[in-house]
């Protein structure tokens, strides 16, 4: 099982090689794998692309029929290492053989920069480069796994998309495809000699690239002489807008050859609230464009399978009946991404250890078993689950709770740094409790001992309630056992007049007064490098890079002594720009002015690059309560009632600035009393999934739907065409976890629960949550079987109809519908 590569490649990555072989008569098919991506052609026709993305020990081959084919060409691109190919040709008599490969390095592909996430490299192509000669291929690497495995997914659905409108602005040719599309771009037109730039744009005025100061997310470049041209991108591109400029006379056509997982729109939902109906529609569109050989968190930026799949898989099963992609996802996390006792993220590439994601993974495996009944896959994954829990067991405090895990990896929980994660984290320990309970259930199903996991879970539960009980709000939780309760003056440089994400640094000048001369301690914190000057003298400088893996710096401030003179002093901060959070926190015992002056500057010289603006200096306080902490606790069964959850839903979410990661439903205020009492909402649809799940489970469906209307209303009012990553338009505008409400519409409103489907049991607990009516279909089996529900509230009770497929048992709970309930069931 040796791969073949080409002489003349460097093996340093981002190289293209075409492999060619002849075929004798009687060949019926071919099994093929390549490092890393391939396009298979015969007679100028594309037979397919692949392979499905994976890593050892789960490398998969594709199979194609070869009726009438006498020659094959395979264009292979290696992002890392050397391009290589493996193949076995199938014969009519049942035999198989390895073809004799010839190859040439494709010099038309020029050196180019990497893009972002797992999207790969930009394509810099010289269209008129002469092709080289073919030479015999040489043996390459031998994979460690014994054999390539058959493709675990069905063939992808292919199609073509044309722009819904096109226009020109000066030299820019714009093409709007109406929504996020994913596939290979095909362009035809006329060029002049020089370079043509092909930009991939999420939005002209918003989205993550715009936040970082760019129009395009990334761009390909075509060069060479002029004349008519046709170009097809090798790599898959995802975007809404295509922008062409440079050496270009005209564009005859701009299309996308789409390719994705073959979804079947079986599930459905409609209700009396048009906003929820719109959200259902857009959620499905987003989910479909994020599904191919992975549950991509987003198709245009990361193209990676993070633990977002925990939500995506639930939606995909209830809507499309998809479980094979979920099986592949879990195997890739549990086998391909298992490193030294830790399940890393994202799957396959395993960049980092997300501590909480490793625990969610165990919950994910339990959910998969509950809906599929597939114990064989669970059995394969079980050693990794045990190994991961053993790793966590070595990091427990005396009371059984996990402690200081922010020192071991990235404790994500939510996309906000203002959520404290130090010491013992309530959100993380809630997930630890849930993972222990899930592992005990899985162990019992596998016939493995489960008593130790159950005892440990009980111990965690006892300690959780005593350690994290909030001292001021009965029944509520602290975020950690050791959060510093320190207040700071604070400025966000991206939100002040003239603020920019593209400068190298910003400066704050503030007057500090003291009645006497002497030293005063200054506490300060920033997300990246910071320099401090007092009366023109530099007291501190560090060149730290921003780091996503670290928690909020305000919970671990640095300090320096200020040698104040009597009277007024000039205190200056120079803070490096960064895309994590461009913020400064500081506090000292001296008299600090109520406002300061900010301007953009160069980091090294501190020389101004723009105008100075006066800004207020409000106080920042740690949040009184955090929705995400309570959401994780509720989801994992650590809350006895919904009171703690509803205590986290104030009439107004107060903030003093509208930053990149401040939800747009927040109310901006300068009132110090309101700011001192602020409650931190879920900052992303990811953490909101857990919070909303808990609200629904504990009977607060109206509050949950109102929360959805508030948060997702930001997207709806922003004319979303795909669901967003956050509650602002400054991050990804096509993110799969943004479709989380769809699962609540089917599981909570229509009431068809997913747990138990693996045992052919439909648990039916509908809840209109104040709606007048709701109806739809919910997939309950991998073969596409579905349950059909219709609910309608009247003046004198509720009518409820349910149709279930043959072979399923029903367990109904109608207590959440307005009584009396006229219930009709068909199918038993």
QUIRAUR-V33823 format. One record per backbone hydrogen bond with DSSP energy under -1.0 kcal/mol. NH is the residue of the N-H (numbers start at 1). CO is the residue of the C=O. If there is no record, write none. Layout:
# QUIRAUR-V33823
nh:NH co:CO
nh:NH co:CO
This chain:
# QUIRAUR-V33823
nh:3 co:141
nh:4 co:85
nh:5 co:138
nh:9 co:6
nh:14 co:78
nh:15 co:78
nh:17 co:76
nh:18 co:104
nh:19 co:74
nh:20 co:102
nh:21 co:72
nh:23 co:70
nh:28 co:90
nh:29 co:90
nh:30 co:64
nh:31 co:88
nh:32 co:62
nh:33 co:86
nh:35 co:84
nh:37 co:77
nh:38 co:50
nh:39 co:75
nh:40 co:48
nh:41 co:73
nh:42 co:45
nh:45 co:42
nh:47 co:40
nh:48 co:40
nh:50 co:38
nh:58 co:55
nh:61 co:149
nh:62 co:32
nh:64 co:30
nh:66 co:28
nh:69 co:66
nh:72 co:21
nh:73 co:41
nh:74 co:19
nh:75 co:39
nh:76 co:17
nh:77 co:37
nh:78 co:15
nh:84 co:35
nh:85 co:4
nh:86 co:33
nh:88 co:31
nh:89 co:97
nh:90 co:29
nh:91 co:95
nh:92 co:26
nh:94 co:91
nh:97 co:89
nh:102 co:20
nh:103 co:135
nh:104 co:18
nh:106 co:16
nh:107 co:105
nh:109 co:106
nh:110 co:124
nh:115 co:120
nh:118 co:302
nh:119 co:116
nh:122 co:113
nh:125 co:221
nh:126 co:108
nh:127 co:223
nh:129 co:126
nh:135 co:103
nh:137 co:101
nh:138 co:5
nh:140 co:3
nh:149 co:59
nh:151 co:61
nh:157 co:260
nh:159 co:258
nh:161 co:256
nh:164 co:176
nh:165 co:176
nh:167 co:174
nh:169 co:172
nh:172 co:169
nh:173 co:244
nh:174 co:167
nh:175 co:242
nh:176 co:165
nh:177 co:240
nh:181 co:239
nh:183 co:237
nh:184 co:257
nh:186 co:255
nh:187 co:231
nh:188 co:253
nh:189 co:229
nh:190 co:250
nh:191 co:227
nh:194 co:224
nh:196 co:222
nh:197 co:245
nh:198 co:220
nh:199 co:243
nh:200 co:218
nh:201 co:241
nh:207 co:729
nh:211 co:207
nh:212 co:208
nh:213 co:210
nh:214 co:209
nh:217 co:200
nh:220 co:198
nh:221 co:123
nh:222 co:196
nh:223 co:125
nh:227 co:191
nh:229 co:189
nh:231 co:187
nh:233 co:185
nh:237 co:183
nh:239 co:181
nh:240 co:201
nh:241 co:201
nh:242 co:175
nh:243 co:199
nh:244 co:173
nh:245 co:197
nh:247 co:195
nh:248 co:246
nh:249 co:190
nh:250 co:190
nh:252 co:188
nh:253 co:188
nh:255 co:186
nh:256 co:161
nh:257 co:184
nh:258 co:159
nh:258 co:256
nh:259 co:182
nh:260 co:157
nh:261 co:291
nh:263 co:261
nh:266 co:264
nh:266 co:319
nh:267 co:319
nh:268 co:777
nh:270 co:775
nh:272 co:773
nh:277 co:273
nh:278 co:274
nh:279 co:275
nh:280 co:276
nh:281 co:277
nh:282 co:278
nh:283 co:279
nh:284 co:280
nh:285 co:281
nh:286 co:282
nh:287 co:283
nh:288 co:284
nh:289 co:285
nh:290 co:286
nh:291 co:288
nh:292 co:294
nh:296 co:290
nh:296 co:294
nh:297 co:304
nh:303 co:298
nh:306 co:304
nh:309 co:306
nh:310 co:307
nh:311 co:308
nh:312 co:308
nh:313 co:309
nh:315 co:311
nh:316 co:312
nh:317 co:313
nh:318 co:314
nh:319 co:315
nh:320 co:316
nh:321 co:317
nh:322 co:316
nh:327 co:323
nh:328 co:324
nh:329 co:325
nh:330 co:326
nh:331 co:327
nh:332 co:328
nh:333 co:329
nh:334 co:330
nh:335 co:331
nh:339 co:342
nh:342 co:339
nh:344 co:337
nh:345 co:352
nh:347 co:305
nh:349 co:347
nh:350 co:346
nh:352 co:345
nh:355 co:410
nh:358 co:354
nh:360 co:356
nh:361 co:357
nh:363 co:359
nh:364 co:360
nh:365 co:361
nh:366 co:362
nh:367 co:363
nh:368 co:364
nh:369 co:365
nh:370 co:366
nh:371 co:367
nh:372 co:368
nh:373 co:369
nh:375 co:373
nh:378 co:374
nh:379 co:375
nh:380 co:376
nh:381 co:377
nh:382 co:378
nh:385 co:381
nh:386 co:382
nh:387 co:383
nh:388 co:384
nh:389 co:385
nh:390 co:386
nh:391 co:387
nh:392 co:388
nh:393 co:389
nh:394 co:390
nh:395 co:392
nh:397 co:401
nh:400 co:397
nh:403 co:395
nh:404 co:423
nh:407 co:404
nh:408 co:405
nh:409 co:405
nh:410 co:353
nh:412 co:410
nh:414 co:412
nh:416 co:414
nh:426 co:479
nh:429 co:425
nh:430 co:426
nh:431 co:427
nh:432 co:428
nh:433 co:429
nh:434 co:430
nh:435 co:431
nh:436 co:432
nh:437 co:433
nh:438 co:434
nh:439 co:435
nh:440 co:436
nh:441 co:437
nh:442 co:438
nh:443 co:439
nh:444 co:440
nh:445 co:441
nh:446 co:442
nh:448 co:443
nh:454 co:450
nh:455 co:451
nh:456 co:452
nh:457 co:453
nh:458 co:454
nh:459 co:455
nh:460 co:456
nh:461 co:457
nh:462 co:458
nh:463 co:459
nh:464 co:460
nh:465 co:461
nh:466 co:462
nh:467 co:463
nh:468 co:464
nh:470 co:476
nh:476 co:473
nh:478 co:468
nh:481 co:424
nh:488 co:620
nh:489 co:586
nh:490 co:618
nh:491 co:584
nh:493 co:582
nh:495 co:492
nh:499 co:496
nh:506 co:575
nh:507 co:599
nh:508 co:573
nh:509 co:597
nh:510 co:571
nh:512 co:569
nh:513 co:591
nh:514 co:567
nh:518 co:564
nh:520 co:562
nh:522 co:560
nh:523 co:587
nh:524 co:558
nh:525 co:585
nh:529 co:544
nh:531 co:574
nh:532 co:540
nh:533 co:572
nh:534 co:537
nh:535 co:570
nh:537 co:534
nh:539 co:532
nh:540 co:532
nh:542 co:530
nh:550 co:547
nh:555 co:552
nh:556 co:553
nh:558 co:524
nh:560 co:522
nh:562 co:520
nh:564 co:518
nh:564 co:562
nh:567 co:514
nh:569 co:512
nh:571 co:510
nh:572 co:533
nh:573 co:508
nh:574 co:531
nh:575 co:506
nh:576 co:529
nh:577 co:504
nh:583 co:581
nh:584 co:491
nh:585 co:525
nh:586 co:489
nh:587 co:523
nh:591 co:513
nh:593 co:511
nh:596 co:615
nh:597 co:509
nh:598 co:613
nh:599 co:507
nh:601 co:505
nh:602 co:607
nh:606 co:602
nh:609 co:600
nh:613 co:598
nh:615 co:596
nh:617 co:594
nh:620 co:488
nh:624 co:678
nh:627 co:680
nh:630 co:626
nh:631 co:627
nh:632 co:628
nh:633 co:629
nh:634 co:630
nh:635 co:631
nh:636 co:632
nh:637 co:634
nh:638 co:633
nh:646 co:642
nh:647 co:643
nh:648 co:645
nh:649 co:646
nh:655 co:667
nh:662 co:659
nh:664 co:727
nh:666 co:663
nh:667 co:653
nh:669 co:655
nh:675 co:671
nh:676 co:672
nh:678 co:675
nh:680 co:625
nh:688 co:684
nh:689 co:685
nh:691 co:687
nh:692 co:688
nh:693 co:689
nh:694 co:690
nh:695 co:691
nh:696 co:692
nh:697 co:693
nh:698 co:694
nh:699 co:696
nh:700 co:695
nh:704 co:700
nh:705 co:701
nh:706 co:702
nh:707 co:703
nh:708 co:704
nh:709 co:705
nh:710 co:706
nh:711 co:707
nh:712 co:708
nh:714 co:711
nh:716 co:712
nh:717 co:713
nh:718 co:714
nh:719 co:716
nh:720 co:715
nh:725 co:732
nh:735 co:723
nh:736 co:297
nh:738 co:735
nh:739 co:736
nh:740 co:737
nh:742 co:739
nh:743 co:740
nh:745 co:741
nh:746 co:742
nh:747 co:743
nh:748 co:744
nh:749 co:744
nh:750 co:745
nh:752 co:746
nh:753 co:751
nh:753 co:763
nh:757 co:754
nh:758 co:370
nh:759 co:756
nh:760 co:757
nh:761 co:756
nh:762 co:809
nh:764 co:811
nh:765 co:751
nh:767 co:749
nh:771 co:768
nh:774 co:791
nh:775 co:270
nh:776 co:789
nh:778 co:787
nh:779 co:318
nh:780 co:785
nh:781 co:785
nh:784 co:781
nh:787 co:778
nh:788 co:803
nh:789 co:776
nh:790 co:801
nh:791 co:774
nh:792 co:799
nh:793 co:772
nh:794 co:797
nh:798 co:820
nh:799 co:792
nh:800 co:822
nh:801 co:790
nh:802 co:824
nh:803 co:788
nh:804 co:826
nh:808 co:805
nh:809 co:760
nh:811 co:762
nh:813 co:764
nh:817 co:814
nh:822 co:798
nh:824 co:800
nh:826 co:802
